Structures are given as C-alpha cells and as structure tokens.
Amino acid sequence: MFVQLKTGYDIDRGPSWIGWVDFTRSWNTARFHGRELRRFQSFDANFYDVDTDETFWLSGPKRDRTDLRYGPGVAVVDDDAKDAYTAFLDGAPLPGRENG
C-alpha cells in the first residue's frame, strides 16, 4: 500500500511509504508501522491515527510511481515490501490481487 502522512505538512508534502498494511475484516481499521489507523473521509485524508489524531492517505501503489499527487520526492519502500513492489512495477499483480 501507499501511505502518506498528511498532518503537519503542506498539501501532499508529508513523508510517504510503500509497505504492508494489515486491515481488519471490515476494512475500517488498518495497522501500519505500529499505528492503528481508522477510516474516515476528508478532502485529503482517508484514515486517522487513533492515538495521535494525525491523518493519512492510504491507497494502492501506482505503477507509474505518481503516488504523490503534488509533492516532490518519492515514497520510501519498506525493506520487507521491496521484492513485491519491484515485481508489481514490472507488471505482476499486487499480492492478494492475482485474480482481480
């Protein structure tokens, strides 16, 4: 998943990562880097941290690497996700999405 911290940064300039995100069965809660994120909707965020109230944008990664809409830079790829992300960029389906 692509994850970007929104709180405390100008529009789309917060740090971002490509990494594994664990979702609950309902998809209303996500766990990432030790944080518990709950779904909500605003104009620029779709999850918030239940402990800090910081907001995040979570989405699937893009093959053309345009995950950051307006901000400069690139997402940090977590070490444990590098192989799967590289395969995805080379045309493989995302893990868990092999059948659509």
VMD Tcl script that builds the backbone (N, CA, C; Angstrom):
set m [mol new atoms 300]
animate dup $m
set s [atomselect $m all]
$s set {name element resname resid chain x y z} {
  {N N MET 1 A 0.838 -1.184 0.000}
  {CA C MET 1 A 0.000 0.000 0.000}
  {C C MET 1 A 0.880 1.244 0.000}
  {N N PHE 2 A 0.329 2.303 -0.535}
  {CA C PHE 2 A 0.940 3.619 -0.451}
  {C C PHE 2 A 0.326 4.306 0.768}
  {N N VAL 3 A 1.168 4.848 1.645}
  {CA C VAL 3 A 0.717 5.519 2.864}
  {C C VAL 3 A 1.428 6.864 2.946}
  {N N GLN 4 A 0.653 7.933 3.160}
  {CA C GLN 4 A 1.260 9.258 3.300}
  {C C GLN 4 A 0.690 9.965 4.518}
  {N N LEU 5 A 1.588 10.505 5.339}
  {CA C LEU 5 A 1.199 11.317 6.489}
  {C C LEU 5 A 0.785 12.688 5.985}
  {N N LYS 6 A -0.397 13.149 6.387}
  {CA C LYS 6 A -0.909 14.441 5.934}
  {C C LYS 6 A -0.782 15.532 6.987}
  {N N THR 7 A -0.989 15.201 8.253}
  {CA C THR 7 A -0.997 16.195 9.321}
  {C C THR 7 A 0.376 16.845 9.472}
  {N N GLY 8 A 0.373 18.181 9.546}
  {CA C GLY 8 A 1.601 18.924 9.815}
  {C C GLY 8 A 2.437 19.239 8.584}
  {N N TYR 9 A 1.931 18.912 7.422}
  {CA C TYR 9 A 2.675 19.162 6.180}
  {C C TYR 9 A 1.778 19.891 5.206}
  {N N ASP 10 A 2.398 20.676 4.345}
  {CA C ASP 10 A 1.649 21.353 3.294}
  {C C ASP 10 A 0.990 20.284 2.425}
  {N N ILE 11 A 0.071 20.657 1.598}
  {CA C ILE 11 A -0.678 19.691 0.792}
  {C C ILE 11 A 0.267 18.704 0.117}
  {N N ASP 12 A 0.071 17.423 0.430}
  {CA C ASP 12 A 0.794 16.311 -0.189}
  {C C ASP 12 A 2.312 16.416 -0.115}
  {N N ARG 13 A 2.839 16.967 0.956}
  {CA C ARG 13 A 4.289 17.051 1.112}
  {C C ARG 13 A 4.797 16.255 2.310}
  {N N GLY 14 A 3.910 15.495 2.948}
  {CA C GLY 14 A 4.308 14.689 4.096}
  {C C GLY 14 A 5.090 13.461 3.663}
  {N N PRO 15 A 5.779 12.832 4.603}
  {CA C PRO 15 A 6.535 11.617 4.279}
  {C C PRO 15 A 5.578 10.522 3.825}
  {N N SER 16 A 6.076 9.648 2.962}
  {CA C SER 16 A 5.229 8.578 2.448}
  {C C SER 16 A 6.031 7.292 2.329}
  {N N TRP 17 A 5.298 6.195 2.328}
  {CA C TRP 17 A 5.907 4.874 2.314}
  {C C TRP 17 A 5.134 3.956 1.386}
  {N N ILE 18 A 5.822 2.950 0.873}
  {CA C ILE 18 A 5.214 1.797 0.243}
  {C C ILE 18 A 5.505 0.643 1.186}
  {N N GLY 19 A 4.467 0.016 1.697}
  {CA C GLY 19 A 4.687 -1.053 2.666}
  {C C GLY 19 A 3.442 -1.885 2.872}
  {N N TRP 20 A 3.579 -2.869 3.739}
  {CA C TRP 20 A 2.473 -3.754 4.062}
  {C C TRP 20 A 1.557 -3.092 5.072}
  {N N VAL 21 A 0.265 -3.164 4.824}
  {CA C VAL 21 A -0.754 -2.648 5.729}
  {C C VAL 21 A -1.701 -3.802 6.040}
  {N N ASP 22 A -1.977 -4.013 7.308}
  {CA C ASP 22 A -2.929 -5.041 7.723}
  {C C ASP 22 A -4.263 -4.378 7.998}
  {N N PHE 23 A -5.310 -4.881 7.359}
  {CA C PHE 23 A -6.661 -4.361 7.553}
  {C C PHE 23 A -7.496 -5.355 8.350}
  {N N THR 24 A -8.442 -4.824 9.113}
  {CA C THR 24 A -9.411 -5.699 9.757}
  {C C THR 24 A -10.362 -6.222 8.685}
  {N N ARG 25 A -11.151 -7.179 9.064}
  {CA C ARG 25 A -12.074 -7.790 8.103}
  {C C ARG 25 A -13.031 -6.763 7.503}
  {N N SER 26 A -13.434 -5.776 8.274}
  {CA C SER 26 A -14.368 -4.744 7.794}
  {C C SER 26 A -13.672 -3.648 6.979}
  {N N TRP 27 A -12.354 -3.628 6.949}
  {CA C TRP 27 A -11.545 -2.607 6.278}
  {C C TRP 27 A -11.680 -1.232 6.930}
  {N N ASN 28 A -12.222 -1.166 8.140}
  {CA C ASN 28 A -12.366 0.119 8.823}
  {C C ASN 28 A -11.159 0.481 9.672}
  {N N THR 29 A -10.307 -0.481 9.950}
  {CA C THR 29 A -9.104 -0.243 10.743}
  {C C THR 29 A -7.910 -0.833 10.010}
  {N N ALA 30 A -6.821 -0.086 9.998}
  {CA C ALA 30 A -5.582 -0.539 9.363}
  {C C ALA 30 A -4.449 -0.435 10.374}
  {N N ARG 31 A -3.493 -1.306 10.259}
  {CA C ARG 31 A -2.301 -1.241 11.108}
  {C C ARG 31 A -1.087 -1.078 10.214}
  {N N PHE 32 A -0.287 -0.057 10.535}
  {CA C PHE 32 A 0.877 0.268 9.723}
  {C C PHE 32 A 1.940 0.875 10.621}
  {N N HIS 33 A 3.150 0.310 10.585}
  {CA C HIS 33 A 4.275 0.805 11.381}
  {C C HIS 33 A 3.907 0.987 12.851}
  {N N GLY 34 A 3.150 0.052 13.394}
  {CA C GLY 34 A 2.782 0.104 14.801}
  {C C GLY 34 A 1.650 1.060 15.134}
  {N N ARG 35 A 1.056 1.662 14.146}
  {CA C ARG 35 A -0.055 2.599 14.359}
  {C C ARG 35 A -1.380 1.911 14.065}
  {N N GLU 36 A -2.402 2.311 14.788}
  {CA C GLU 36 A -3.757 1.870 14.480}
  {C C GLU 36 A -4.474 3.023 13.802}
  {N N LEU 37 A -4.864 2.807 12.566}
  {CA C LEU 37 A -5.495 3.842 11.760}
  {C C LEU 37 A -6.952 3.477 11.519}
  {N N ARG 38 A -7.836 4.447 11.698}
  {CA C ARG 38 A -9.266 4.220 11.466}
  {C C ARG 38 A -9.723 5.008 10.257}
  {N N ARG 39 A -10.638 4.411 9.520}
  {CA C ARG 39 A -11.160 5.029 8.308}
  {C C ARG 39 A -12.028 6.243 8.650}
  {N N PHE 40 A -11.870 7.274 7.870}
  {CA C PHE 40 A -12.752 8.434 7.875}
  {C C PHE 40 A -12.499 9.161 6.565}
  {N N GLN 41 A -13.308 10.132 6.234}
  {CA C GLN 41 A -13.156 10.780 4.935}
  {C C GLN 41 A -13.072 12.285 5.095}
  {N N SER 42 A -12.052 12.854 4.469}
  {CA C SER 42 A -11.952 14.308 4.335}
  {C C SER 42 A -11.466 14.573 2.921}
  {N N PHE 43 A -11.225 15.819 2.593}
  {CA C PHE 43 A -10.836 16.126 1.220}
  {C C PHE 43 A -9.447 15.611 0.868}
  {N N ASP 44 A -8.588 15.373 1.866}
  {CA C ASP 44 A -7.232 14.928 1.527}
  {C C ASP 44 A -6.728 13.770 2.385}
  {N N ALA 45 A -7.588 13.140 3.171}
  {CA C ALA 45 A -7.160 12.015 4.008}
  {C C ALA 45 A -8.300 11.011 4.112}
  {N N ASN 46 A -7.928 9.737 4.306}
  {CA C ASN 46 A -8.971 8.729 4.441}
  {C C ASN 46 A -8.795 7.843 5.683}
  {N N PHE 47 A -7.765 8.096 6.491}
  {CA C PHE 47 A -7.566 7.395 7.753}
  {C C PHE 47 A -6.976 8.370 8.769}
  {N N TYR 48 A -7.191 8.085 10.052}
  {CA C TYR 48 A -6.547 8.875 11.105}
  {C C TYR 48 A -5.986 7.926 12.146}
  {N N ASP 49 A -4.930 8.339 12.828}
  {CA C ASP 49 A -4.302 7.572 13.891}
  {C C ASP 49 A -5.135 7.745 15.160}
  {N N VAL 50 A -5.575 6.647 15.760}
  {CA C VAL 50 A -6.445 6.732 16.939}
  {C C VAL 50 A -5.725 7.299 18.155}
  {N N ASP 51 A -4.397 7.199 18.207}
  {CA C ASP 51 A -3.643 7.721 19.353}
  {C C ASP 51 A -3.242 9.179 19.191}
  {N N THR 52 A -2.900 9.594 17.977}
  {CA C THR 52 A -2.364 10.942 17.773}
  {C C THR 52 A -3.290 11.878 16.997}
  {N N ASP 53 A -4.342 11.348 16.400}
  {CA C ASP 53 A -5.264 12.099 15.527}
  {C C ASP 53 A -4.604 12.589 14.240}
  {N N GLU 54 A -3.390 12.147 13.938}
  {CA C GLU 54 A -2.763 12.512 12.669}
  {C C GLU 54 A -3.539 11.839 11.539}
  {N N THR 55 A -3.608 12.523 10.404}
  {CA C THR 55 A -4.347 11.984 9.266}
  {C C THR 55 A -3.394 11.422 8.220}
  {N N PHE 56 A -3.896 10.430 7.484}
  {CA C PHE 56 A -3.117 9.715 6.480}
  {C C PHE 56 A -3.954 9.487 5.230}
  {N N TRP 57 A -3.254 9.310 4.122}
  {CA C TRP 57 A -3.883 8.845 2.886}
  {C C TRP 57 A -3.328 7.463 2.594}
  {N N LEU 58 A -4.215 6.476 2.444}
  {CA C LEU 58 A -3.832 5.116 2.080}
  {C C LEU 58 A -4.469 4.776 0.745}
  {N N SER 59 A -3.683 4.182 -0.136}
  {CA C SER 59 A -4.208 3.733 -1.424}
  {C C SER 59 A -3.277 2.676 -1.990}
  {N N GLY 60 A -3.732 2.029 -3.017}
  {CA C GLY 60 A -2.860 1.087 -3.705}
  {C C GLY 60 A -1.750 1.844 -4.419}
  {N N PRO 61 A -0.587 1.227 -4.576}
  {CA C PRO 61 A 0.503 1.903 -5.289}
  {C C PRO 61 A 0.202 1.992 -6.777}
  {N N LYS 62 A 0.862 2.928 -7.450}
  {CA C LYS 62 A 0.675 3.115 -8.889}
  {C C LYS 62 A 1.940 2.671 -9.623}
  {N N ARG 63 A 1.748 1.987 -10.717}
  {CA C ARG 63 A 2.904 1.510 -11.488}
  {C C ARG 63 A 3.740 2.655 -12.056}
  {N N ASP 64 A 3.115 3.784 -12.353}
  {CA C ASP 64 A 3.870 4.906 -12.921}
  {C C ASP 64 A 4.530 5.764 -11.837}
  {N N ARG 65 A 4.425 5.326 -10.583}
  {CA C ARG 65 A 5.070 5.971 -9.431}
  {C C ARG 65 A 4.592 7.394 -9.176}
  {N N THR 66 A 3.363 7.706 -9.567}
  {CA C THR 66 A 2.805 9.039 -9.329}
  {C C THR 66 A 1.933 9.044 -8.082}
  {N N ASP 67 A 2.341 8.317 -7.060}
  {CA C ASP 67 A 1.559 8.222 -5.840}
  {C C ASP 67 A 1.426 9.570 -5.140}
  {N N LEU 68 A 2.484 10.356 -5.106}
  {CA C LEU 68 A 2.429 11.690 -4.514}
  {C C LEU 68 A 1.792 12.621 -5.526}
  {N N ARG 69 A 0.613 13.155 -5.204}
  {CA C ARG 69 A -0.128 13.945 -6.181}
  {C C ARG 69 A 0.568 15.254 -6.524}
  {N N TYR 70 A 0.965 16.020 -5.529}
  {CA C TYR 70 A 1.525 17.348 -5.780}
  {C C TYR 70 A 2.924 17.526 -5.216}
  {N N GLY 71 A 3.268 16.740 -4.244}
  {CA C GLY 71 A 4.531 16.934 -3.550}
  {C C GLY 71 A 5.711 16.355 -4.304}
  {N N PRO 72 A 6.865 16.915 -4.072}
  {CA C PRO 72 A 8.080 16.382 -4.684}
  {C C PRO 72 A 8.546 15.149 -3.912}
  {N N GLY 73 A 9.439 14.417 -4.497}
  {CA C GLY 73 A 10.042 13.291 -3.804}
  {C C GLY 73 A 9.414 11.969 -4.186}
  {N N VAL 74 A 9.854 10.949 -3.500}
  {CA C VAL 74 A 9.355 9.598 -3.743}
  {C C VAL 74 A 9.047 8.939 -2.404}
  {N N ALA 75 A 8.212 7.931 -2.460}
  {CA C ALA 75 A 7.871 7.186 -1.255}
  {C C ALA 75 A 9.031 6.279 -0.865}
  {N N VAL 76 A 9.242 6.116 0.434}
  {CA C VAL 76 A 10.223 5.174 0.956}
  {C C VAL 76 A 9.607 3.787 0.877}
  {N N VAL 77 A 10.319 2.852 0.270}
  {CA C VAL 77 A 9.827 1.483 0.170}
  {C C VAL 77 A 10.387 0.692 1.344}
  {N N ASP 78 A 9.485 0.149 2.166}
  {CA C ASP 78 A 9.912 -0.658 3.311}
  {C C ASP 78 A 10.699 -1.876 2.821}
  {N N ASP 79 A 11.736 -2.248 3.557}
  {CA C ASP 79 A 12.593 -3.363 3.158}
  {C C ASP 79 A 11.812 -4.650 2.906}
  {N N ASP 80 A 10.834 -4.946 3.759}
  {CA C ASP 80 A 10.098 -6.199 3.603}
  {C C ASP 80 A 9.096 -6.178 2.454}
  {N N ALA 81 A 8.898 -5.025 1.823}
  {CA C ALA 81 A 7.974 -4.916 0.691}
  {C C ALA 81 A 8.696 -4.715 -0.643}
  {N N LYS 82 A 10.026 -4.579 -0.622}
  {CA C LYS 82 A 10.764 -4.252 -1.846}
  {C C LYS 82 A 10.569 -5.267 -2.959}
  {N N ASP 83 A 10.665 -6.570 -2.645}
  {CA C ASP 83 A 10.540 -7.582 -3.695}
  {C C ASP 83 A 9.153 -7.551 -4.329}
  {N N ALA 84 A 8.113 -7.488 -3.517}
  {CA C ALA 84 A 6.748 -7.460 -4.043}
  {C C ALA 84 A 6.501 -6.177 -4.838}
  {N N TYR 85 A 7.030 -5.047 -4.366}
  {CA C TYR 85 A 6.843 -3.775 -5.072}
  {C C TYR 85 A 7.581 -3.776 -6.402}
  {N N THR 86 A 8.799 -4.284 -6.425}
  {CA C THR 86 A 9.558 -4.369 -7.678}
  {C C THR 86 A 8.828 -5.252 -8.687}
  {N N ALA 87 A 8.309 -6.387 -8.236}
  {CA C ALA 87 A 7.551 -7.270 -9.122}
  {C C ALA 87 A 6.302 -6.557 -9.644}
  {N N PHE 88 A 5.623 -5.795 -8.785}
  {CA C PHE 88 A 4.447 -5.030 -9.195}
  {C C PHE 88 A 4.820 -4.010 -10.276}
  {N N LEU 89 A 5.914 -3.298 -10.078}
  {CA C LEU 89 A 6.348 -2.319 -11.081}
  {C C LEU 89 A 6.696 -2.980 -12.406}
  {N N ASP 90 A 7.131 -4.238 -12.346}
  {CA C ASP 90 A 7.471 -4.986 -13.560}
  {C C ASP 90 A 6.254 -5.640 -14.205}
  {N N GLY 91 A 5.053 -5.440 -13.636}
  {CA C GLY 91 A 3.839 -5.937 -14.261}
  {C C GLY 91 A 3.090 -7.023 -13.514}
  {N N ALA 92 A 3.648 -7.538 -12.433}
  {CA C ALA 92 A 2.954 -8.572 -11.659}
  {C C ALA 92 A 1.775 -7.945 -10.909}
  {N N PRO 93 A 0.724 -8.729 -10.635}
  {CA C PRO 93 A -0.381 -8.193 -9.831}
  {C C PRO 93 A 0.071 -7.983 -8.388}
  {N N LEU 94 A -0.643 -7.132 -7.698}
  {CA C LEU 94 A -0.367 -6.948 -6.279}
  {C C LEU 94 A -0.645 -8.249 -5.538}
  {N N PRO 95 A 0.123 -8.567 -4.507}
  {CA C PRO 95 A -0.151 -9.772 -3.716}
  {C C PRO 95 A -1.590 -9.747 -3.198}
  {N N GLY 96 A -2.279 -10.848 -3.365}
  {CA C GLY 96 A -3.671 -10.930 -2.960}
  {C C GLY 96 A -4.641 -10.499 -4.034}
  {N N ARG 97 A -4.133 -9.939 -5.133}
  {CA C ARG 97 A -4.988 -9.455 -6.224}
  {C C ARG 97 A -4.710 -10.226 -7.515}
  {N N GLU 98 A -4.174 -11.413 -7.392}
  {CA C GLU 98 A -3.801 -12.196 -8.575}
  {C C GLU 98 A -5.008 -12.528 -9.460}
  {N N ASN 99 A -6.197 -12.611 -8.864}
  {CA C ASN 99 A -7.395 -12.969 -9.620}
  {C C ASN 99 A -8.325 -11.787 -9.844}
  {N N GLY 100 A -7.800 -10.585 -9.714}
  {CA C GLY 100 A -8.644 -9.426 -9.987}
  {C C GLY 100 A -8.770 -8.452 -8.900}
}
mol reanalyze $m
mol bondsrecalc $m
mol representation Tube
mol addrep $m
